[in-house]
Amino acid sequence: MKTIPLGQSDLHVTPICLGTMTFGEQVDEATAHAILDRSLARGVNFLDTAEMYAVPPRAETYNATEIIMGNWFAKNPTARQKLVIATKVAGPSRSMPWIRGGSADLTAADIIAACEASLKRLQTEVIDLYQIHWPVRHVPAFGMVYYDPAKDAPCTPILAQLEALQTLVQAGKVRAIGLSNETPYGVHEFVRLAEQHGLPRVATVQNPYCLLNRTVENGLDETMHRLDVSLLAYSPLAFGLLTGKYDASGLTGPDAPPQARIAKYESTRKQRWGRPEALVAARQYNALARDYAMTPTQLALAFCYTKWQVASTIIGVTSVAQLDENLDVWGTTLAPELLAEIDAIRWDIRDPAL
């Protein structure tokens, strides 16, 4: 895989990124290290994590993923120089009191302290891409559909957030910055204020993007294209719905895969991936894949891998075998008639996992 630039930064990454949120929850440290070994051997140079991980978020596993990765770097000192490492500072607590005491804000001091703590856990001197995991201001996210002005509350301004990130860049602790779970307004404001005040310019936005959630294409893609900001697509397999594993069993019940993410915990959170209509839609896409002699996983990943909107697709795995399966899809192309059928399904069902 050839590397591509991220936004206007000097970072060059592979178009597939290894996401690590399973490390420390579904994946133990030994397996995580084996996955990291294999990913590096197969040429992936881009890893993404977060201070909040592992997922599902629990006080007991808060920071666990970064610690596991840091231990791997300590065992493989030459690997760090070959990799682009991205991590995230958690936004205001979303019913997670173990994150900064449940604060409803994310201050400039919080950003700096969180970055320094991530550096220690990762056992590295610099974070290549430091992202704000979700906006500090109120936005509809994580399954919320509508923006509600009544929910606005005082919070750290975007300018102050950028100034904190500038402090980290100037100190040599961060190379480039990014956002996650952002809106077109947020991207514009971060870029506008950065250019107006000579502050670091956002290089990336990490948002959900898959066959069940193409809301990026409802305006955010134009924003990012015109502002030269790169999309990092997460959840390309829709938490497993687009692998076909739930097609026969449903999301819960005695026949559902017991260790799969949604069967294990997501449906109880009643967020986007656990919605019944999301499974109905997934079954249609999965059947379409089989009609074209593909696995559902191949169709879902090839869709993301080949879309012009996507700079790098973040894959999350629980085994070396899953990693190889996902990487082997690279290079798969989708016929125009297949893409037309995908669009026809979307026209009918829209984005059930938005």
N, C-alpha and C positions, 0 to 999 in steps of 0.2 A: 504494500500500500504506500502510495506517495503521501507525503505530509502536505498539509495545507495551512495557510496562515489564519490566525484568529483575529478577526477585526483588523484594526490598524496597529496591533501589538507586534512584537518580534517573536511571538510564540508560533511554532509550527508543529502541528499534531497530526496523528493518523486519523482518518475518517471514522474509525471505531475507537471508542473510549471504554475502558473497563470501569464500570461503576462498582462500588464496594460496600453498599449499604447492607448486604447480607452478612458481611464479616462480623462475627461476634454475636450473631443471633441464629441464623440458619446454618452458618458456616463456622466451624471451629478454626482455631488459629493454624493448625497444621494444614488443613485443607485450603485455607485462605492463602497460605504461603505457596502451596503447590499450584494454585490458580495463578498467582502472581508470577511464579517461575515460568509457567507455560505461556502466559500472555506475553511476557517479555521475549521468550524464545520465538514466538510467532510474529514478532515485529510490532506489537501494539506499544506505542510510546506515551500514551495518555491515560492517566488514572484520575478518577474523581471520587472524593469522599466528602465528609462534613463533620463538624464537631458534634452534631446531633446524633450521628449514626452509632449503633446499629438501628435498623428499622425492623419491626415496629418500635417506636421510641419508648424506652423505659428508663427509669432512674438507674437501674442496675447495669444497663448497657450503654449509658451515655458516655461518649468519648471512646468506646471500645474499639471501633473500627480504626481510628487514627492510631491507637496504641498498637494494634496488630500490624498495621502497615509500617509503623516506625520500627518495630522489632524486625520486620523483614528487611528494611533498609540497613539496619545494623548488621544483619547477617550477610548482606549483599552490598557492600559499600560502593562497588563500581556501578551498580544498577541505577543509583540515584541520578548520575550524570546523563543517563540515556533517556530519562523520563521527564515528562511534563506533568507536574502534580497540581491538581486543583482541589481545593477544599472550600468550605463555606462557614460563615458565621451565622448561627441561627438568628432569625428575626425575633420580634417580640413573642413571648411565650404564648403558645396556643394550648392552654390547659396542661402545660408541662412545668410544674413548679420547680423541678430540678434545674431548669434553664434560667440562670440569673435570678433565682428566687421568684420566678413567675412574673417578672417585670413585663409591663405592657408597652415598654419602649426599648429601643436599642440605641444607646448613646454613643457618642464618639469614643469615650473612654472604654465602653464595652467592646467596641470593634477592635480597638488596639489590644486590649487584654485578651480577647478571644484568639486573635491571631498569634500572639506570643505563646499562648497555651497550646495551640495547634502545632506550632513549630517544635515545641518540646516533645509533644506526643509523637509527632512524625519523625523526630530525630533528624531534622534537616535545618539548614540555615536560611532557606528561602522557600516561599510558596510561589509557584509560577503563576497560578491564577487563583485569586482570592475573591470569593463571591458572597453576596448577601443572599441568604437562603430563601427568604421571602420578604416582601416589602415591609418597611417599618410602618408606613401609613396603612389605613384600612383599604383593602382591595378584595374583590371577590376571587377567592382562590381555594384550591383543594376541595373542589366539588360545589362551592358556592357559585350561584349563577349570576346574581345581580349585584351591582354596586349600590350601596345604600348610604347617601350622604349623612343620614342620621347617626351612622356608626362612626363618623369621623371623630377623632380625639386628638388632643395635642401630642406631638411626637417630635423626635429629632428631625430637623429639616434635611432634605436631600443634600443641600450645600454642606452642612456639617458632617454628614456621612462621607461625602467626597473628601473633605478636608482631613478626616481621620484616615481614610485610605491613602491620601497623599503622604501623610506622616509615615505610613508603613512603606510606601514605595521609596521615599527619600532615605529611609533608614536601611534600604536594601533587603527588607524582609519580604517584600512582595514585588513581583515583576509586572503583573497586569491584573486588572480587576474585571469582575463580571457580576451579573445579576441572575436571579432565578425566580420563577413564578411571577414574572413581571408582565406589565401591560404596555400597550403602545405609549400611553401617556408617560409612564415611568421611564421608559427607554429614552424618549425625547427629552425629558427633564434632566436626566443624568448626563446626557450628551450635551445639551444646551448649556447647562451650568458648568460643566467641565471646560468647554470651549471658551465660555465667557470669562472664567476665573483662572484659566491656566492650570487646571487640575487633571488628574488621570482620567482618561477617556475609557468608557466601558468597551471592552473587547467582545464580550459574549453575553448571551442570555440563555439560561438553561430552563426550558419549559417542557411540559409534556407534549409529545407529538407521536401519533400512531394512527392506525386505521380507525380507532374508536374515538379519537380526539384530534381533529385537525383544525382546532380553533386558531392555531398560529396563522392559518391561511385566511383568516377573517380580518386582515389588516395589519397584524403584527409583522407579517412577512415583508410587506412593503416598507414599513418603518425600518426594519433591520437592514433591508437591502439598500435603501437610500442613505442610511446613516453609517453603512459599512460596519455593522455589528453582526457577529456570527451566532447562529443557532446551535446549541447543544441539545439534542433531542433526548429526553428521558422517557422511560416506560414504553419503549417501542413495541413490547409484547403485551402491554396492558395488564401487567401483573399476572401474566400467564393465560389470560383469556384468549389471546391470539396464538397460543400453542396448540389448542385443541384439547387440552387435558380436562377441561370442564364440559366439553360438548355433550357427553352422554350422562354425566353424573349430576351436573349442576354445581353450584358454588359451595353448598353445604350438604350435610347429610352423610349417611353411612358409606355411600359409594364415592364421595368426593376424595381426591388425593389428600391424605392426611397431613403431609408435610408441605404442601403447596401454600404459597403466601396467602391467597384469599381464603382458602379453606381453613387456614390456621388462624387468621386474625382479621383480614381486611373487611369481610362482610359485616362483622360486628361494629365496625366504625361507620358504616353506612355512607362511605364516600363513593366517589365516582366509579371505581372499579368494581364495587360490590353491588351496583344497581342491577336489577333483573333485566332492564332493557339493554344494558351493556352486554350481557351474556347473549341475549337474543341477536344482537347485531354481530357479535363475535362469531356466532355459529354460521351466520351468512357468509362472512369473509372466509372462515375456515373451510366451508363447503366449496366456495369459489376456488380456493387454493387447490383442493383435491381435484376439482374439475380440470384444472390445468396441470395435473400430475406433479404438484408441489406439496410439500408439507405446509401446514398453517404457519409454522415458524419461518420457513423460507419466504413465503409471501409477505408476511408482516415486516421482516427485517429488510428484504429487498426493496420494499416500498420506501422505507426510511433511507436506506443506503443510497438510493438513486434520486431522491428528491433534491431539486436545486436549492430549496430553502435550508437544507440541513448541512452544517459544516461537519459535525461529528455526532455519531449516534452512540448513546451511552447504554451499554448492555450490562445486565446484572445476572450473575450465574451462581449456582450453588455447587458446581462440580467442574472438574477439568473437562469432562465429556460435554457438558453444556457449553462451556467456553468454545471448544472445538466446533461444535455444531453451529454456534452463532457466527464464528469467524469464517467457517466454510461457505456461508451464504454470500460473502463478499464476491463481487463479480457477476452475480446473477442479475439478469436484465428482465424486465417485464414488458411483454408485448403490448402494443398500442390498444388492441382490443381488450386485453385484460385490464389495463388502466381505465378504459372506458367503462367496464363493468364495475370496477371499484367505485368510480365516480357515480355510477347509477345507484349503487347501494347507498352511498353517502347522501345522495339527493333524497332518498326515501327515508333514511333514518337519522340524518344529520350527525351530530356528535354526542352520542349518549353518555360518554364518559368525560364530558367537559368539566 
